Amino acid sequence: MAPRTRKSAASPSRASEPNGDAPPPVPPKDDAAAVVNVDALLAPVPGEEREEVKVNNASATDMKHACDDALKRFLSRPDLFKQIHTHTDVRLALGWLSVLVAGATGLYGWRVPFEQSKPGVWAGVIVYVVLTVVQTLYAYFVEGDIVFVGKRKTFDKRIVTERITITSRTVPSTPQSAPKYALGLAYVRSASGGKTLLGKGRAHEERAYTEFFDARGVMDQERFERWLAGVVGRVMDGKAQ
C-alpha cells in the first residue's frame, strides 16, 4: 500500500489579494449624518420672499403681535414644524357655542309667550354665562402666554417626534431700558409614541423691540429670524436649560 502523503496548505487565492482597480471599502455609516442639520433648517428666509411689516412703534402691543406673527410664519415652514391649533380651536368652539346658545335663547323668548318662556330663557342665560366663563378661564389658565405649539416627525432608524411650545410676553419699559420681547421655549424629543424620551430643553430669551423695529416702525424680519433661529437651535441641540 502506497504511503500517504501530507497535502500542503493551499496558497492564498488571487481573489483575496488587494486589487488596485477595486473600489475602496464603504466606511461605516455615521449616524449623525442621518440627522438633518439644525442650523440649515433654521436658516432665515431669503429677503425677497418677505412682505414689509410696519407697525406703530409707540405701541408695545402692536410690536408684540408683529413678532408673534413673524415667529409663527418662520417656524411653521414645511421643513420645520407643523403648527398645532388646539388652543385656538377650543376657544373658537366655546365662543361659537355661546353665540348659538344666545341666539337660540333669543329666538325662543321671541316665539314663546313671556311667562311661559321664562324657565327656558333663564336656562339659556345660565348656559351662556357658564360658556363665557369657561372660555375666559381656559384662555387665562390653560393657554396663557402660549403663541406657538409645533410638532415635527423625522425618521432616524425609528420615528422620532419633536414638539416645541413657545410663550411670549412684553417686559415693560423702565427708565433705563425700552420694552422687551421675551420668549420662553420648551422642547421635547421622543420616540415610541412619546414613551421613550430622547432629549428635552428649555430656554428663556429677551430682546428690546428697538432691535427689530426702526424709527418708522418697519420690522427687520431677517434680524428677528436670526435671533429666533439661534434660540430654537440651542434648545433643539440640547445646549439650553
C-alpha positions as CSV (number, residue, x, y, z in Angstrom):
1,M,0.0,0.0,0.0
2,A,1.4,3.4,-1.0
3,P,2.4,5.6,1.8
4,R,0.1,8.6,2.5
5,T,1.5,11.9,1.6
6,R,0.5,15.1,3.5
7,K,-1.1,17.8,1.4
8,S,0.5,21.2,1.6
9,A,-1.7,24.2,2.7
10,A,-3.4,25.9,-0.2
11,S,-1.8,29.2,-1.2
12,P,-4.0,32.3,-0.8
13,S,-6.2,32.8,-3.9
14,R,-5.8,35.8,-6.1
15,A,-9.3,36.9,-5.1
16,S,-8.1,37.6,-1.6
17,E,-5.2,39.8,-2.8
18,P,-5.9,43.5,-2.9
19,N,-6.9,44.8,-6.3
20,G,-5.9,48.3,-7.2
21,D,-9.0,48.6,-9.5
22,A,-11.5,47.5,-6.8
23,P,-13.5,50.3,-5.1
24,P,-12.4,51.2,-1.6
25,P,-14.5,49.6,1.2
26,V,-17.5,51.5,2.3
27,P,-16.8,53.3,5.6
28,P,-19.2,52.7,8.4
29,K,-22.3,54.9,8.3
30,D,-22.2,57.8,10.7
31,D,-25.5,58.0,12.5
32,A,-25.0,61.7,12.9
33,A,-25.0,62.2,9.2
34,A,-28.6,61.0,9.1
35,V,-29.7,63.8,11.3
36,V,-30.8,66.9,9.5
37,N,-28.6,69.8,10.4
38,V,-30.5,72.1,12.7
39,D,-28.7,75.2,11.5
40,A,-29.6,74.5,7.9
41,L,-33.3,74.0,8.8
42,L,-33.4,77.3,10.8
43,A,-31.7,79.4,8.1
44,P,-33.6,82.7,7.7
45,V,-36.0,83.1,4.7
46,P,-34.5,85.0,1.8
47,G,-35.3,88.7,1.8
48,E,-37.2,88.6,-1.5
49,E,-39.8,86.2,0.0
50,R,-40.9,88.6,2.7
51,E,-43.5,91.3,2.8
52,E,-42.8,94.5,4.6
53,V,-44.2,94.6,8.2
54,K,-44.9,98.1,9.5
55,V,-46.5,98.9,12.9
56,N,-46.9,101.7,15.4
57,N,-43.5,101.6,17.2
58,A,-45.0,103.6,20.1
59,S,-47.3,100.6,20.9
60,A,-45.6,97.6,22.6
61,T,-48.8,95.6,21.9
62,D,-48.6,96.1,18.1
63,M,-44.9,95.2,18.1
64,K,-45.5,92.1,20.1
65,H,-48.3,91.0,17.7
66,A,-45.9,91.6,14.8
67,C,-43.2,89.5,16.4
68,D,-45.7,86.7,17.3
69,D,-46.9,86.6,13.7
70,A,-43.3,86.5,12.3
71,L,-42.4,83.7,14.7
72,K,-45.4,81.6,13.5
73,R,-44.5,82.2,9.9
74,F,-40.9,81.2,10.4
75,L,-41.4,78.1,12.5
76,S,-44.4,76.7,10.6
77,R,-42.5,76.3,7.3
78,P,-43.0,72.9,5.7
79,D,-39.4,71.8,6.6
80,L,-39.8,72.8,10.2
81,F,-42.8,72.4,12.5
82,K,-46.5,71.8,11.8
83,Q,-48.4,74.2,14.0
84,I,-51.0,72.8,16.3
85,H,-54.1,74.9,16.8
86,T,-55.6,73.1,19.7
87,H,-55.9,76.2,22.0
88,T,-57.4,78.3,19.2
89,D,-59.9,75.6,18.2
90,V,-61.1,75.2,21.8
91,R,-61.6,78.9,22.3
92,L,-63.4,79.2,18.9
93,A,-65.6,76.2,19.8
94,L,-66.6,77.7,23.1
95,G,-67.2,81.1,21.5
96,W,-69.4,79.8,18.7
97,L,-71.3,77.6,21.2
98,S,-72.1,80.5,23.4
99,V,-73.3,82.5,20.3
100,L,-75.6,79.7,19.3
101,V,-77.0,79.4,22.8
102,A,-77.6,83.2,22.9
103,G,-79.3,83.1,19.5
104,A,-81.4,80.1,20.4
105,T,-82.4,81.7,23.7
106,G,-83.4,84.9,22.0
107,L,-85.4,83.1,19.3
108,Y,-87.2,81.0,22.0
109,G,-88.1,84.1,24.0
110,W,-89.5,85.8,20.9
111,R,-91.6,82.9,19.7
112,V,-92.9,81.8,23.1
113,P,-95.1,84.0,25.4
114,F,-93.1,85.8,28.1
115,E,-94.4,84.0,31.2
116,Q,-94.1,80.6,29.5
117,S,-90.6,81.2,28.2
118,K,-89.1,82.4,31.5
119,P,-87.6,78.9,32.5
120,G,-86.1,78.3,29.1
121,V,-84.7,81.9,28.8
122,W,-83.2,81.6,32.3
123,A,-81.6,78.3,31.4
124,G,-80.2,79.8,28.2
125,V,-78.7,82.7,30.0
126,I,-77.1,80.5,32.6
127,V,-75.6,78.3,29.9
128,Y,-74.3,81.3,28.0
129,V,-72.6,82.7,31.2
130,V,-71.0,79.4,32.0
131,L,-69.6,79.0,28.5
132,T,-68.2,82.6,28.6
133,V,-66.6,82.0,32.0
134,V,-65.1,78.7,30.8
135,Q,-63.7,80.3,27.7
136,T,-62.1,83.1,29.8
137,L,-60.6,80.7,32.3
138,Y,-59.3,78.4,29.6
139,A,-57.6,81.4,27.9
140,Y,-56.1,82.6,31.2
141,F,-55.0,79.4,32.9
142,V,-54.5,76.8,30.1
143,E,-53.5,78.8,27.1
144,G,-51.8,81.6,29.0
145,D,-49.0,83.2,27.0
146,I,-48.6,80.4,24.5
147,V,-48.3,81.7,21.0
148,F,-46.9,78.6,19.1
149,V,-47.1,74.9,19.6
150,G,-45.4,72.9,16.9
151,K,-44.8,69.2,16.1
152,R,-42.4,67.6,13.8
153,K,-41.7,63.9,12.8
154,T,-38.5,62.6,11.4
155,F,-37.1,59.1,10.8
156,D,-33.8,58.1,12.3
157,K,-33.9,54.3,12.4
158,R,-37.3,54.9,14.1
159,I,-40.0,57.5,14.1
160,V,-38.9,60.5,16.2
161,T,-41.4,63.1,17.3
162,E,-40.3,66.6,18.2
163,R,-42.6,69.1,20.0
164,I,-41.9,72.7,20.8
165,T,-44.0,75.1,22.8
166,I,-43.3,78.8,22.8
167,T,-44.7,81.6,25.1
168,S,-44.2,85.3,24.6
169,R,-44.8,88.4,26.6
170,T,-43.7,92.0,26.8
171,V,-41.3,93.1,29.5
172,P,-42.4,96.7,30.4
173,S,-40.1,99.5,29.9
174,T,-38.1,101.1,32.7
175,P,-36.3,104.5,32.9
176,Q,-33.1,102.6,31.9
177,S,-34.4,100.3,29.2
178,A,-37.0,100.0,26.4
179,P,-39.8,97.4,26.4
180,K,-38.6,93.9,25.5
181,Y,-39.9,90.9,23.7
182,A,-39.5,87.9,26.0
183,L,-39.7,84.2,24.8
184,G,-40.0,81.0,26.8
185,L,-39.3,77.7,24.9
186,A,-39.9,74.1,25.9
187,Y,-38.7,71.4,23.6
188,V,-39.2,67.6,23.8
189,R,-37.8,64.9,21.5
190,S,-39.2,61.4,21.9
191,A,-39.9,58.1,20.2
192,S,-42.3,55.2,20.5
193,G,-45.3,57.4,20.7
194,G,-43.8,59.5,23.5
195,K,-42.8,56.6,25.7
196,T,-39.1,57.0,25.1
197,L,-37.6,60.4,25.9
198,L,-34.6,61.2,23.7
199,G,-34.0,64.8,24.8
200,K,-35.5,68.0,26.1
201,G,-34.6,71.6,26.7
202,R,-35.8,74.9,28.0
203,A,-34.7,78.4,27.2
204,H,-35.7,82.0,28.1
205,E,-34.5,84.9,26.0
206,E,-35.5,88.5,25.6
207,R,-34.6,91.4,23.3
208,A,-35.6,95.0,23.1
209,Y,-38.2,95.8,20.5
210,T,-35.9,98.6,19.2
211,E,-33.5,95.8,17.9
212,F,-36.2,94.7,15.5
213,F,-38.1,97.9,14.6
214,D,-36.6,101.1,13.1
215,A,-37.8,104.7,13.7
216,R,-40.6,104.3,11.1
217,G,-41.9,101.1,12.7
218,V,-40.6,98.8,9.9
219,M,-39.6,95.3,11.2
220,D,-36.2,93.9,10.4
221,Q,-37.6,90.4,9.8
222,E,-34.2,88.8,8.9
223,R,-32.6,90.0,12.1
224,F,-35.6,88.7,14.1
225,E,-35.4,85.4,12.4
226,R,-31.7,85.1,13.0
227,W,-32.2,85.7,16.7
228,L,-35.2,83.3,16.9
229,A,-33.2,80.6,15.0
230,G,-30.3,80.9,17.4
231,V,-32.7,80.4,20.4
232,V,-34.6,77.5,18.9
233,G,-31.4,75.9,17.6
234,R,-29.8,75.9,21.1
235,V,-32.9,74.3,22.5
236,M,-33.1,71.6,19.8
237,D,-29.3,70.8,20.2
238,G,-29.8,70.5,24.0
239,K,-27.5,73.4,24.7
240,A,-30.1,75.3,26.7
241,Q,-31.7,74.5,30.0
